[in-house]
Structure formats: structure tokens, C-alpha cells
Amino acid sequence: MFKINFKPEEFLAHPAMTAIFVIDFFILAFGRLPGLVNVILLGVLVYISMFFGSRLVVPEDNQPSSPEETAQAK
């Protein structure tokens, strides 16, 4: 399983993405918007969550991190 290490400096390194994430979350939580707009905003929220999730994951020591390392290990 993946380990997530919360690093505030990663959010500060991407201020535009962080601002869009926070604004999008509050619009979806408290806004009354049409269904199609909600679906689009939810897709944006999932994309940004996946972006930050990929930045915050702690790689395992025993796994190769790139396809080249995988080919060399075989």
C-alpha cells in the first residue's frame, strides 16, 4: 500500500493548483450549481487530488521508480 507523507511545502510549491483545489472544494460543498457544472467541477477536483497524491506519495525502497530501472533489474 502507498504511504502518504503530508508536506506543506509541496502545496506551497504549487499555489495555483492549491487555490483551485480549495475554491473547487468549497464551490462543490456549498454551491447550488446545475448538474453538468457539478460533474465538471468534480472531475477537476479528482484530477487535482490525483496530482497532489502523486506528489505526496513516499516511494518504497525495494521498488524501481522508473521503467528503465525495471528493465535493468531483470
PDB file of N, H, CA, C and O in Angstrom:
ATOM      1  N   MET A   1       0.834  -1.165   0.000  1.00  0.00           N
ATOM      2  CA  MET A   1       0.000   0.000   0.000  1.00  0.00           C
ATOM      3  C   MET A   1       0.887   1.239   0.000  1.00  0.00           C
ATOM      4  O   MET A   1       2.033   1.196   0.447  1.00  0.00           O
ATOM      5  N   PHE A   2       0.351   2.326  -0.499  1.00  0.00           N
ATOM      6  H   PHE A   2      -0.580   2.361  -0.862  1.00  0.00           H
ATOM      7  CA  PHE A   2       1.106   3.566  -0.574  1.00  0.00           C
ATOM      8  C   PHE A   2       1.069   4.302   0.757  1.00  0.00           C
ATOM      9  O   PHE A   2       0.062   4.285   1.466  1.00  0.00           O
ATOM     10  N   LYS A   3       2.175   4.942   1.080  1.00  0.00           N
ATOM     11  H   LYS A   3       2.992   4.955   0.504  1.00  0.00           H
ATOM     12  CA  LYS A   3       2.222   5.813   2.244  1.00  0.00           C
ATOM     13  C   LYS A   3       2.188   7.254   1.751  1.00  0.00           C
ATOM     14  O   LYS A   3       2.886   7.617   0.804  1.00  0.00           O
ATOM     15  N   ILE A   4       1.372   8.062   2.401  1.00  0.00           N
ATOM     16  H   ILE A   4       0.805   7.768   3.170  1.00  0.00           H
ATOM     17  CA  ILE A   4       1.284   9.476   2.066  1.00  0.00           C
ATOM     18  C   ILE A   4       1.964  10.262   3.184  1.00  0.00           C
ATOM     19  O   ILE A   4       1.640  10.100   4.361  1.00  0.00           O
ATOM     20  N   ASN A   5       2.893  11.098   2.804  1.00  0.00           N
ATOM     21  H   ASN A   5       3.156  11.230   1.848  1.00  0.00           H
ATOM     22  CA  ASN A   5       3.606  11.945   3.750  1.00  0.00           C
ATOM     23  C   ASN A   5       3.160  13.380   3.495  1.00  0.00           C
ATOM     24  O   ASN A   5       3.457  13.945   2.442  1.00  0.00           O
ATOM     25  N   PHE A   6       2.452  13.969   4.451  1.00  0.00           N
ATOM     26  H   PHE A   6       2.211  13.510   5.306  1.00  0.00           H
ATOM     27  CA  PHE A   6       1.950  15.335   4.277  1.00  0.00           C
ATOM     28  C   PHE A   6       3.108  16.318   4.368  1.00  0.00           C
ATOM     29  O   PHE A   6       3.774  16.430   5.397  1.00  0.00           O
ATOM     30  N   LYS A   7       3.332  17.028   3.262  1.00  0.00           N
ATOM     31  H   LYS A   7       2.791  16.937   2.426  1.00  0.00           H
ATOM     32  CA  LYS A   7       4.394  18.027   3.200  1.00  0.00           C
ATOM     33  C   LYS A   7       3.776  19.361   2.775  1.00  0.00           C
ATOM     34  O   LYS A   7       3.428  19.533   1.607  1.00  0.00           O
ATOM     35  N   PRO A   8       3.635  20.307   3.710  1.00  0.00           N
ATOM     36  CA  PRO A   8       3.032  21.602   3.340  1.00  0.00           C
ATOM     37  C   PRO A   8       3.816  22.330   2.255  1.00  0.00           C
ATOM     38  O   PRO A   8       3.229  23.078   1.472  1.00  0.00           O
ATOM     39  N   GLU A   9       5.122  22.128   2.193  1.00  0.00           N
ATOM     40  H   GLU A   9       5.599  21.520   2.829  1.00  0.00           H
ATOM     41  CA  GLU A   9       5.907  22.840   1.173  1.00  0.00           C
ATOM     42  C   GLU A   9       5.538  22.391  -0.242  1.00  0.00           C
ATOM     43  O   GLU A   9       5.753  23.134  -1.199  1.00  0.00           O
ATOM     44  N   GLU A  10       4.988  21.188  -0.385  1.00  0.00           N
ATOM     45  H   GLU A  10       4.813  20.583   0.393  1.00  0.00           H
ATOM     46  CA  GLU A  10       4.550  20.730  -1.713  1.00  0.00           C
ATOM     47  C   GLU A  10       3.328  21.526  -2.164  1.00  0.00           C
ATOM     48  O   GLU A  10       3.195  21.847  -3.346  1.00  0.00           O
ATOM     49  N   PHE A  11       2.443  21.843  -1.235  1.00  0.00           N
ATOM     50  H   PHE A  11       2.551  21.583  -0.276  1.00  0.00           H
ATOM     51  CA  PHE A  11       1.283  22.668  -1.576  1.00  0.00           C
ATOM     52  C   PHE A  11       1.715  24.105  -1.865  1.00  0.00           C
ATOM     53  O   PHE A  11       1.160  24.757  -2.750  1.00  0.00           O
ATOM     54  N   LEU A  12       2.705  24.595  -1.118  1.00  0.00           N
ATOM     55  H   LEU A  12       3.156  24.065  -0.400  1.00  0.00           H
ATOM     56  CA  LEU A  12       3.205  25.958  -1.349  1.00  0.00           C
ATOM     57  C   LEU A  12       3.982  26.062  -2.654  1.00  0.00           C
ATOM     58  O   LEU A  12       4.083  27.148  -3.225  1.00  0.00           O
ATOM     59  N   ALA A  13       4.528  24.956  -3.133  1.00  0.00           N
ATOM     60  H   ALA A  13       4.446  24.074  -2.669  1.00  0.00           H
ATOM     61  CA  ALA A  13       5.271  24.967  -4.391  1.00  0.00           C
ATOM     62  C   ALA A  13       4.340  25.083  -5.594  1.00  0.00           C
ATOM     63  O   ALA A  13       4.778  25.453  -6.683  1.00  0.00           O
ATOM     64  N   HIS A  14       3.053  24.770  -5.405  1.00  0.00           N
ATOM     65  H   HIS A  14       2.697  24.470  -4.520  1.00  0.00           H
ATOM     66  CA  HIS A  14       2.062  24.834  -6.484  1.00  0.00           C
ATOM     67  C   HIS A  14       0.874  25.685  -6.026  1.00  0.00           C
ATOM     68  O   HIS A  14      -0.202  25.146  -5.768  1.00  0.00           O
ATOM     69  N   PRO A  15       1.054  27.010  -5.922  1.00  0.00           N
ATOM     70  CA  PRO A  15      -0.018  27.839  -5.355  1.00  0.00           C
ATOM     71  C   PRO A  15      -1.279  27.893  -6.212  1.00  0.00           C
ATOM     72  O   PRO A  15      -2.383  27.965  -5.671  1.00  0.00           O
ATOM     73  N   ALA A  16      -1.139  27.861  -7.521  1.00  0.00           N
ATOM     74  H   ALA A  16      -0.242  27.802  -7.960  1.00  0.00           H
ATOM     75  CA  ALA A  16      -2.327  27.919  -8.378  1.00  0.00           C
ATOM     76  C   ALA A  16      -3.172  26.657  -8.227  1.00  0.00           C
ATOM     77  O   ALA A  16      -4.397  26.734  -8.135  1.00  0.00           O
ATOM     78  N   MET A  17      -2.518  25.498  -8.201  1.00  0.00           N
ATOM     79  H   MET A  17      -1.523  25.436  -8.275  1.00  0.00           H
ATOM     80  CA  MET A  17      -3.249  24.237  -8.042  1.00  0.00           C
ATOM     81  C   MET A  17      -3.915  24.162  -6.664  1.00  0.00           C
ATOM     82  O   MET A  17      -5.038  23.672  -6.538  1.00  0.00           O
ATOM     83  N   THR A  18      -3.225  24.643  -5.647  1.00  0.00           N
ATOM     84  H   THR A  18      -2.314  25.041  -5.749  1.00  0.00           H
ATOM     85  CA  THR A  18      -3.793  24.640  -4.300  1.00  0.00           C
ATOM     86  C   THR A  18      -5.007  25.562  -4.225  1.00  0.00           C
ATOM     87  O   THR A  18      -6.021  25.205  -3.625  1.00  0.00           O
ATOM     88  N   ALA A  19      -4.909  26.736  -4.826  1.00  0.00           N
ATOM     89  H   ALA A  19      -4.086  27.026  -5.313  1.00  0.00           H
ATOM     90  CA  ALA A  19      -6.030  27.676  -4.812  1.00  0.00           C
ATOM     91  C   ALA A  19      -7.229  27.107  -5.566  1.00  0.00           C
ATOM     92  O   ALA A  19      -8.362  27.220  -5.097  1.00  0.00           O
ATOM     93  N   ILE A  20      -6.996  26.502  -6.721  1.00  0.00           N
ATOM     94  H   ILE A  20      -6.076  26.410  -7.102  1.00  0.00           H
ATOM     95  CA  ILE A  20      -8.082  25.897  -7.488  1.00  0.00           C
ATOM     96  C   ILE A  20      -8.716  24.762  -6.703  1.00  0.00           C
ATOM     97  O   ILE A  20      -9.937  24.608  -6.715  1.00  0.00           O
ATOM     98  N   PHE A  21      -7.903  23.965  -6.024  1.00  0.00           N
ATOM     99  H   PHE A  21      -6.910  24.090  -6.015  1.00  0.00           H
ATOM    100  CA  PHE A  21      -8.407  22.853  -5.219  1.00  0.00           C
ATOM    101  C   PHE A  21      -9.327  23.359  -4.111  1.00  0.00           C
ATOM    102  O   PHE A  21     -10.426  22.835  -3.930  1.00  0.00           O
ATOM    103  N   VAL A  22      -8.888  24.371  -3.370  1.00  0.00           N
ATOM    104  H   VAL A  22      -7.995  24.797  -3.517  1.00  0.00           H
ATOM    105  CA  VAL A  22      -9.672  24.893  -2.247  1.00  0.00           C
ATOM    106  C   VAL A  22     -10.955  25.540  -2.746  1.00  0.00           C
ATOM    107  O   VAL A  22     -12.025  25.295  -2.188  1.00  0.00           O
ATOM    108  N   ILE A  23     -10.867  26.357  -3.781  1.00  0.00           N
ATOM    109  H   ILE A  23      -9.998  26.556  -4.234  1.00  0.00           H
ATOM    110  CA  ILE A  23     -12.048  27.027  -4.315  1.00  0.00           C
ATOM    111  C   ILE A  23     -13.038  26.014  -4.874  1.00  0.00           C
ATOM    112  O   ILE A  23     -14.241  26.122  -4.637  1.00  0.00           O
ATOM    113  N   ASP A  24     -12.539  25.035  -5.612  1.00  0.00           N
ATOM    114  H   ASP A  24     -11.562  24.947  -5.804  1.00  0.00           H
ATOM    115  CA  ASP A  24     -13.388  23.994  -6.196  1.00  0.00           C
ATOM    116  C   ASP A  24     -14.100  23.199  -5.106  1.00  0.00           C
ATOM    117  O   ASP A  24     -15.289  22.899  -5.220  1.00  0.00           O
ATOM    118  N   PHE A  25     -13.362  22.861  -4.050  1.00  0.00           N
ATOM    119  H   PHE A  25     -12.397  23.105  -3.958  1.00  0.00           H
ATOM    120  CA  PHE A  25     -13.959  22.101  -2.950  1.00  0.00           C
ATOM    121  C   PHE A  25     -15.105  22.875  -2.304  1.00  0.00           C
ATOM    122  O   PHE A  25     -16.174  22.314  -2.064  1.00  0.00           O
ATOM    123  N   PHE A  26     -14.886  24.166  -2.019  1.00  0.00           N
ATOM    124  H   PHE A  26     -14.017  24.621  -2.213  1.00  0.00           H
ATOM    125  CA  PHE A  26     -15.928  24.952  -1.368  1.00  0.00           C
ATOM    126  C   PHE A  26     -17.108  25.229  -2.285  1.00  0.00           C
ATOM    127  O   PHE A  26     -18.242  25.302  -1.811  1.00  0.00           O
ATOM    128  N   ILE A  27     -16.878  25.383  -3.576  1.00  0.00           N
ATOM    129  H   ILE A  27     -15.957  25.324  -3.961  1.00  0.00           H
ATOM    130  CA  ILE A  27     -17.993  25.553  -4.514  1.00  0.00           C
ATOM    131  C   ILE A  27     -18.845  24.295  -4.547  1.00  0.00           C
ATOM    132  O   ILE A  27     -20.073  24.374  -4.539  1.00  0.00           O
ATOM    133  N   LEU A  28     -18.200  23.135  -4.583  1.00  0.00           N
ATOM    134  H   LEU A  28     -17.202  23.070  -4.589  1.00  0.00           H
ATOM    135  CA  LEU A  28     -18.961  21.883  -4.599  1.00  0.00           C
ATOM    136  C   LEU A  28     -19.661  21.636  -3.272  1.00  0.00           C
ATOM    137  O   LEU A  28     -20.767  21.096  -3.253  1.00  0.00           O
ATOM    138  N   ALA A  29     -19.039  22.021  -2.163  1.00  0.00           N
ATOM    139  H   ALA A  29     -18.140  22.460  -2.179  1.00  0.00           H
ATOM    140  CA  ALA A  29     -19.628  21.766  -0.855  1.00  0.00           C
ATOM    141  C   ALA A  29     -20.809  22.688  -0.554  1.00  0.00           C
ATOM    142  O   ALA A  29     -21.804  22.246   0.020  1.00  0.00           O
ATOM    143  N   PHE A  30     -20.714  23.952  -0.931  1.00  0.00           N
ATOM    144  H   PHE A  30     -19.906  24.312  -1.398  1.00  0.00           H
ATOM    145  CA  PHE A  30     -21.717  24.927  -0.511  1.00  0.00           C
ATOM    146  C   PHE A  30     -22.490  25.576  -1.655  1.00  0.00           C
ATOM    147  O   PHE A  30     -23.451  26.303  -1.403  1.00  0.00           O
ATOM    148  N   GLY A  31     -22.098  25.333  -2.903  1.00  0.00           N
ATOM    149  H   GLY A  31     -21.317  24.742  -3.108  1.00  0.00           H
ATOM    150  CA  GLY A  31     -22.762  25.973  -4.024  1.00  0.00           C
ATOM    151  C   GLY A  31     -23.955  25.188  -4.526  1.00  0.00           C
ATOM    152  O   GLY A  31     -24.038  23.973  -4.345  1.00  0.00           O
ATOM    153  N   ARG A  32     -24.866  25.886  -5.150  1.00  0.00           N
ATOM    154  H   ARG A  32     -24.798  26.873  -5.296  1.00  0.00           H
ATOM    155  CA  ARG A  32     -26.029  25.268  -5.797  1.00  0.00           C
ATOM    156  C   ARG A  32     -25.890  25.516  -7.297  1.00  0.00           C
ATOM    157  O   ARG A  32     -26.365  26.525  -7.820  1.00  0.00           O
ATOM    158  N   LEU A  33     -25.235  24.584  -7.974  1.00  0.00           N
ATOM    159  H   LEU A  33     -24.849  23.765  -7.549  1.00  0.00           H
ATOM    160  CA  LEU A  33     -24.966  24.745  -9.400  1.00  0.00           C
ATOM    161  C   LEU A  33     -25.698  23.667 -10.195  1.00  0.00           C
ATOM    162  O   LEU A  33     -26.090  22.644  -9.633  1.00  0.00           O
ATOM    163  N   PRO A  34     -25.886  23.887 -11.502  1.00  0.00           N
ATOM    164  CA  PRO A  34     -26.510  22.865 -12.350  1.00  0.00           C
ATOM    165  C   PRO A  34     -25.689  21.570 -12.372  1.00  0.00           C
ATOM    166  O   PRO A  34     -24.493  21.581 -12.082  1.00  0.00           O
ATOM    167  N   GLY A  35     -26.335  20.472 -12.714  1.00  0.00           N
ATOM    168  H   GLY A  35     -27.307  20.463 -12.950  1.00  0.00           H
ATOM    169  CA  GLY A  35     -25.718  19.150 -12.676  1.00  0.00           C
ATOM    170  C   GLY A  35     -24.471  19.008 -13.514  1.00  0.00           C
ATOM    171  O   GLY A  35     -23.491  18.423 -13.055  1.00  0.00           O
ATOM    172  N   LEU A  36     -24.476  19.526 -14.731  1.00  0.00           N
ATOM    173  H   LEU A  36     -25.273  20.002 -15.104  1.00  0.00           H
ATOM    174  CA  LEU A  36     -23.312  19.393 -15.606  1.00  0.00           C
ATOM    175  C   LEU A  36     -22.104  20.148 -15.041  1.00  0.00           C
ATOM    176  O   LEU A  36     -20.976  19.661 -15.123  1.00  0.00           O
ATOM    177  N   VAL A  37     -22.329  21.308 -14.482  1.00  0.00           N
ATOM    178  H   VAL A  37     -23.245  21.704 -14.415  1.00  0.00           H
ATOM    179  CA  VAL A  37     -21.239  22.075 -13.881  1.00  0.00           C
ATOM    180  C   VAL A  37     -20.669  21.320 -12.687  1.00  0.00           C
ATOM    181  O   VAL A  37     -19.455  21.294 -12.487  1.00  0.00           O
ATOM    182  N   ASN A  38     -21.542  20.706 -11.894  1.00  0.00           N
ATOM    183  H   ASN A  38     -22.528  20.727 -12.056  1.00  0.00           H
ATOM    184  CA  ASN A  38     -21.074  19.907 -10.757  1.00  0.00           C
ATOM    185  C   ASN A  38     -20.202  18.747 -11.207  1.00  0.00           C
ATOM    186  O   ASN A  38     -19.187  18.458 -10.574  1.00  0.00           O
ATOM    187  N   VAL A  39     -20.577  18.084 -12.281  1.00  0.00           N
ATOM    188  H   VAL A  39     -21.402  18.319 -12.796  1.00  0.00           H
ATOM    189  CA  VAL A  39     -19.792  16.961 -12.791  1.00  0.00           C
ATOM    190  C   VAL A  39     -18.417  17.448 -13.269  1.00  0.00           C
ATOM    191  O   VAL A  39     -17.405  16.802 -12.997  1.00  0.00           O
ATOM    192  N   ILE A  40     -18.377  18.561 -13.966  1.00  0.00           N
ATOM    193  H   ILE A  40     -19.199  19.086 -14.187  1.00  0.00           H
ATOM    194  CA  ILE A  40     -17.108  19.115 -14.440  1.00  0.00           C
ATOM    195  C   ILE A  40     -16.222  19.508 -13.269  1.00  0.00           C
ATOM    196  O   ILE A  40     -15.030  19.201 -13.270  1.00  0.00           O
ATOM    197  N   LEU A  41     -16.785  20.184 -12.265  1.00  0.00           N
ATOM    198  H   LEU A  41     -17.754  20.433 -12.264  1.00  0.00           H
ATOM    199  CA  LEU A  41     -16.013  20.583 -11.089  1.00  0.00           C
ATOM    200  C   LEU A  41     -15.539  19.373 -10.294  1.00  0.00           C
ATOM    201  O   LEU A  41     -14.442  19.392  -9.738  1.00  0.00           O
ATOM    202  N   LEU A  42     -16.346  18.330 -10.236  1.00  0.00           N
ATOM    203  H   LEU A  42     -17.238  18.314 -10.688  1.00  0.00           H
ATOM    204  CA  LEU A  42     -15.924  17.107  -9.552  1.00  0.00           C
ATOM    205  C   LEU A  42     -14.761  16.456 -10.293  1.00  0.00           C
ATOM    206  O   LEU A  42     -13.836  15.948  -9.658  1.00  0.00           O
ATOM    207  N   GLY A  43     -14.790  16.463 -11.615  1.00  0.00           N
ATOM    208  H   GLY A  43     -15.541  16.875 -12.131  1.00  0.00           H
ATOM    209  CA  GLY A  43     -13.669  15.937 -12.399  1.00  0.00           C
ATOM    210  C   GLY A  43     -12.389  16.724 -12.156  1.00  0.00           C
ATOM    211  O   GLY A  43     -11.310  16.140 -12.050  1.00  0.00           O
ATOM    212  N   VAL A  44     -12.503  18.043 -12.067  1.00  0.00           N
ATOM    213  H   VAL A  44     -13.379  18.517 -12.153  1.00  0.00           H
ATOM    214  CA  VAL A  44     -11.335  18.879 -11.773  1.00  0.00           C
ATOM    215  C   VAL A  44     -10.801  18.573 -10.377  1.00  0.00           C
ATOM    216  O   VAL A  44      -9.589  18.500 -10.177  1.00  0.00           O
ATOM    217  N   LEU A  45     -11.698  18.394  -9.416  1.00  0.00           N
ATOM    218  H   LEU A  45     -12.683  18.454  -9.578  1.00  0.00           H
ATOM    219  CA  LEU A  45     -11.289  18.084  -8.049  1.00  0.00           C
ATOM    220  C   LEU A  45     -10.575  16.738  -7.980  1.00  0.00           C
ATOM    221  O   LEU A  45      -9.581  16.606  -7.265  1.00  0.00           O
ATOM    222  N   VAL A  46     -11.061  15.746  -8.704  1.00  0.00           N
ATOM    223  H   VAL A  46     -11.869  15.853  -9.284  1.00  0.00           H
ATOM    224  CA  VAL A  46     -10.406  14.424  -8.737  1.00  0.00           C
ATOM    225  C   VAL A  46      -9.035  14.536  -9.390  1.00  0.00           C
ATOM    226  O   VAL A  46      -8.076  13.933  -8.909  1.00  0.00           O
ATOM    227  N   TYR A  47      -8.923  15.294 -10.475  1.00  0.00           N
ATOM    228  H   TYR A  47      -9.702  15.784 -10.867  1.00  0.00           H
ATOM    229  CA  TYR A  47      -7.633  15.472 -11.150  1.00  0.00           C
ATOM    230  C   TYR A  47      -6.606  16.115 -10.218  1.00  0.00           C
ATOM    231  O   TYR A  47      -5.471  15.646 -10.124  1.00  0.00           O
ATOM    232  N   ILE A  48      -7.000  17.179  -9.534  1.00  0.00           N
ATOM    233  H   ILE A  48      -7.922  17.560  -9.609  1.00  0.00           H
ATOM    234  CA  ILE A  48      -6.067  17.860  -8.640  1.00  0.00           C
ATOM    235  C   ILE A  48      -5.704  16.971  -7.458  1.00  0.00           C
ATOM    236  O   ILE A  48      -4.560  16.982  -7.003  1.00  0.00           O
ATOM    237  N   SER A  49      -6.666  16.204  -6.958  1.00  0.00           N
ATOM    238  H   SER A  49      -7.595  16.195  -7.328  1.00  0.00           H
ATOM    239  CA  SER A  49      -6.370  15.274  -5.864  1.00  0.00           C
ATOM    240  C   SER A  49      -5.365  14.222  -6.304  1.00  0.00           C
ATOM    241  O   SER A  49      -4.466  13.866  -5.542  1.00  0.00           O
ATOM    242  N   MET A  50      -5.506  13.722  -7.523  1.00  0.00           N
ATOM    243  H   MET A  50      -6.236  14.011  -8.143  1.00  0.00           H
ATOM    244  CA  MET A  50      -4.550  12.743  -8.037  1.00  0.00           C
ATOM    245  C   MET A  50      -3.179  13.381  -8.246  1.00  0.00           C
ATOM    246  O   MET A  50      -2.158  12.731  -8.019  1.00  0.00           O
ATOM    247  N   PHE A  51      -3.140  14.638  -8.674  1.00  0.00           N
ATOM    248  H   PHE A  51      -3.969  15.166  -8.858  1.00  0.00           H
ATOM    249  CA  PHE A  51      -1.881  15.351  -8.851  1.00  0.00           C
ATOM    250  C   PHE A  51      -1.132  15.462  -7.529  1.00  0.00           C
ATOM    251  O   PHE A  51       0.050  15.132  -7.445  1.00  0.00           O
ATOM    252  N   PHE A  52      -1.836  15.933  -6.490  1.00  0.00           N
ATOM    253  H   PHE A  52      -2.796  16.202  -6.558  1.00  0.00           H
ATOM    254  CA  PHE A  52      -1.180  16.070  -5.188  1.00  0.00           C
ATOM    255  C   PHE A  52      -0.872  14.707  -4.579  1.00  0.00           C
ATOM    256  O   PHE A  52       0.127  14.559  -3.875  1.00  0.00           O
ATOM    257  N   GLY A  53      -1.707  13.722  -4.835  1.00  0.00           N
ATOM    258  H   GLY A  53      -2.518  13.842  -5.407  1.00  0.00           H
ATOM    259  CA  GLY A  53      -1.423  12.376  -4.341  1.00  0.00           C
ATOM    260  C   GLY A  53      -0.150  11.807  -4.933  1.00  0.00           C
ATOM    261  O   GLY A  53       0.611  11.134  -4.238  1.00  0.00           O
ATOM    262  N   SER A  54       0.091  12.070  -6.209  1.00  0.00           N
ATOM    263  H   SER A  54      -0.527  12.616  -6.774  1.00  0.00           H
ATOM    264  CA  SER A  54       1.329  11.584  -6.833  1.00  0.00           C
ATOM    265  C   SER A  54       2.545  12.328  -6.320  1.00  0.00           C
ATOM    266  O   SER A  54       3.648  11.781  -6.310  1.00  0.00           O
ATOM    267  N   ARG A  55       2.357  13.572  -5.893  1.00  0.00           N
ATOM    268  H   ARG A  55       1.461  14.015  -5.902  1.00  0.00           H
ATOM    269  CA  ARG A  55       3.475  14.358  -5.356  1.00  0.00           C
ATOM    270  C   ARG A  55       3.809  13.991  -3.915  1.00  0.00           C
ATOM    271  O   ARG A  55       4.957  14.117  -3.488  1.00  0.00           O
ATOM    272  N   LEU A  56       2.810  13.539  -3.172  1.00  0.00           N
ATOM    273  H   LEU A  56       1.877  13.437  -3.519  1.00  0.00           H
ATOM    274  CA  LEU A  56       2.996  13.299  -1.746  1.00  0.00           C
ATOM    275  C   LEU A  56       3.281  11.843  -1.386  1.00  0.00           C
ATOM    276  O   LEU A  56       3.541  11.536  -0.223  1.00  0.00           O
ATOM    277  N   VAL A  57       3.235  10.953  -2.357  1.00  0.00           N
ATOM    278  H   VAL A  57       3.023  11.202  -3.302  1.00  0.00           H
ATOM    279  CA  VAL A  57       3.455   9.540  -2.054  1.00  0.00           C
ATOM    280  C   VAL A  57       4.927   9.309  -1.701  1.00  0.00           C
ATOM    281  O   VAL A  57       5.821   9.924  -2.284  1.00  0.00           O
ATOM    282  N   VAL A  58       5.161   8.424  -0.747  1.00  0.00           N
ATOM    283  H   VAL A  58       4.435   7.926  -0.273  1.00  0.00           H
ATOM    284  CA  VAL A  58       6.514   8.069  -0.342  1.00  0.00           C
ATOM    285  C   VAL A  58       6.889   6.795  -1.083  1.00  0.00           C
ATOM    286  O   VAL A  58       6.269   5.757  -0.853  1.00  0.00           O
ATOM    287  N   PRO A  59       7.892   6.836  -1.972  1.00  0.00           N
ATOM    288  CA  PRO A  59       8.252   5.626  -2.717  1.00  0.00           C
ATOM    289  C   PRO A  59       8.875   4.574  -1.801  1.00  0.00           C
ATOM    290  O   PRO A  59       9.598   4.893  -0.857  1.00  0.00           O
ATOM    291  N   GLU A  60       8.575   3.323  -2.105  1.00  0.00           N
ATOM    292  H   GLU A  60       7.988   3.064  -2.872  1.00  0.00           H
ATOM    293  CA  GLU A  60       9.171   2.225  -1.344  1.00  0.00           C
ATOM    294  C   GLU A  60      10.595   2.011  -1.824  1.00  0.00           C
ATOM    295  O   GLU A  60      10.897   2.236  -2.996  1.00  0.00           O
ATOM    296  N   ASP A  61      11.467   1.579  -0.932  1.00  0.00           N
ATOM    297  H   ASP A  61      11.221   1.396   0.020  1.00  0.00           H
ATOM    298  CA  ASP A  61      12.881   1.400  -1.270  1.00  0.00           C
ATOM    299  C   ASP A  61      13.122   0.229  -2.211  1.00  0.00           C
ATOM    300  O   ASP A  61      14.045   0.273  -3.025  1.00  0.00           O
ATOM    301  N   ASN A  62      12.312  -0.811  -2.112  1.00  0.00           N
ATOM    302  H   ASN A  62      11.563  -0.847  -1.450  1.00  0.00           H
ATOM    303  CA  ASN A  62      12.580  -2.010  -2.902  1.00  0.00           C
ATOM    304  C   ASN A  62      11.943  -1.989  -4.286  1.00  0.00           C
ATOM    305  O   ASN A  62      12.153  -2.924  -5.058  1.00  0.00           O
ATOM    306  N   GLN A  63      11.180  -0.966  -4.626  1.00  0.00           N
ATOM    307  H   GLN A  63      11.010  -0.206  -3.998  1.00  0.00           H
ATOM    308  CA  GLN A  63      10.561  -0.898  -5.944  1.00  0.00           C
ATOM    309  C   GLN A  63      11.352   0.034  -6.850  1.00  0.00           C
ATOM    310  O   GLN A  63      11.764   1.109  -6.414  1.00  0.00           O
ATOM    311  N   PRO A  64      11.576  -0.363  -8.116  1.00  0.00           N
ATOM    312  CA  PRO A  64      12.201   0.558  -9.070  1.00  0.00           C
ATOM    313  C   PRO A  64      11.240   1.701  -9.371  1.00  0.00           C
ATOM    314  O   PRO A  64      10.029   1.495  -9.458  1.00  0.00           O
ATOM    315  N   SER A  65      11.778   2.901  -9.527  1.00  0.00           N
ATOM    316  H   SER A  65      12.761   3.068  -9.457  1.00  0.00           H
ATOM    317  CA  SER A  65      10.929   4.068  -9.717  1.00  0.00           C
ATOM    318  C   SER A  65      10.704   4.436 -11.170  1.00  0.00           C
ATOM    319  O   SER A  65       9.869   5.292 -11.464  1.00  0.00           O
ATOM    320  N   SER A  66      11.428   3.812 -12.084  1.00  0.00           N
ATOM    321  H   SER A  66      12.106   3.117 -11.845  1.00  0.00           H
ATOM    322  CA  SER A  66      11.253   4.145 -13.493  1.00  0.00           C
ATOM    323  C   SER A  66      11.264   2.880 -14.342  1.00  0.00           C
ATOM    324  O   SER A  66      11.761   1.847 -13.895  1.00  0.00           O
ATOM    325  N   PRO A  67      10.724   2.940 -15.558  1.00  0.00           N
ATOM    326  CA  PRO A  67      10.737   1.766 -16.431  1.00  0.00           C
ATOM    327  C   PRO A  67      12.162   1.304 -16.773  1.00  0.00           C
ATOM    328  O   PRO A  67      12.402   0.113 -16.971  1.00  0.00           O
ATOM    329  N   GLU A  68      13.094   2.246 -16.839  1.00  0.00           N
ATOM    330  H   GLU A  68      12.899   3.214 -16.678  1.00  0.00           H
ATOM    331  CA  GLU A  68      14.479   1.868 -17.147  1.00  0.00           C
ATOM    332  C   GLU A  68      15.071   1.009 -16.024  1.00  0.00           C
ATOM    333  O   GLU A  68      15.774   0.032 -16.282  1.00  0.00           O
ATOM    334  N   GLU A  69      14.776   1.385 -14.777  1.00  0.00           N
ATOM    335  H   GLU A  69      14.204   2.179 -14.567  1.00  0.00           H
ATOM    336  CA  GLU A  69      15.258   0.600 -13.646  1.00  0.00           C
ATOM    337  C   GLU A  69      14.609  -0.776 -13.615  1.00  0.00           C
ATOM    338  O   GLU A  69      15.241  -1.751 -13.209  1.00  0.00           O
ATOM    339  N   THR A  70      13.353  -0.862 -14.042  1.00  0.00           N
ATOM    340  H   THR A  70      12.840  -0.070 -14.372  1.00  0.00           H
ATOM    341  CA  THR A  70      12.671  -2.146 -14.100  1.00  0.00           C
ATOM    342  C   THR A  70      13.353  -3.065 -15.126  1.00  0.00           C
ATOM    343  O   THR A  70      13.538  -4.256 -14.876  1.00  0.00           O
ATOM    344  N   ALA A  71      13.722  -2.496 -16.282  1.00  0.00           N
ATOM    345  H   ALA A  71      13.572  -1.528 -16.485  1.00  0.00           H
ATOM    346  CA  ALA A  71      14.385  -3.283 -17.332  1.00  0.00           C
ATOM    347  C   ALA A  71      15.773  -3.714 -16.878  1.00  0.00           C
ATOM    348  O   ALA A  71      16.206  -4.823 -17.191  1.00  0.00           O
ATOM    349  N   GLN A  72      16.471  -2.861 -16.148  1.00  0.00           N
ATOM    350  H   GLN A  72      16.119  -1.960 -15.893  1.00  0.00           H
ATOM    351  CA  GLN A  72      17.803  -3.206 -15.660  1.00  0.00           C
ATOM    352  C   GLN A  72      17.748  -4.268 -14.563  1.00  0.00           C
ATOM    353  O   GLN A  72      18.676  -5.065 -14.424  1.00  0.00           O
ATOM    354  N   ALA A  73      16.662  -4.281 -13.783  1.00  0.00           N
ATOM    355  H   ALA A  73      15.908  -3.634 -13.897  1.00  0.00           H
ATOM    356  CA  ALA A  73      16.551  -5.241 -12.692  1.00  0.00           C
ATOM    357  C   ALA A  73      16.338  -6.660 -13.216  1.00  0.00           C
ATOM    358  O   ALA A  73      16.661  -7.628 -12.528  1.00  0.00           O
ATOM    359  N   LYS A  74      15.799  -6.789 -14.420  1.00  0.00           N
ATOM    360  H   LYS A  74      15.537  -6.003 -14.979  1.00  0.00           H
ATOM    361  CA  LYS A  74      15.516  -8.132 -14.971  1.00  0.00           C
ATOM    362  C   LYS A  74      16.713  -8.727 -15.590  1.00  0.00           C
ATOM    363  O   LYS A  74      16.653  -9.847 -16.099  1.00  0.00           O
TER     364      LYS A  74
END
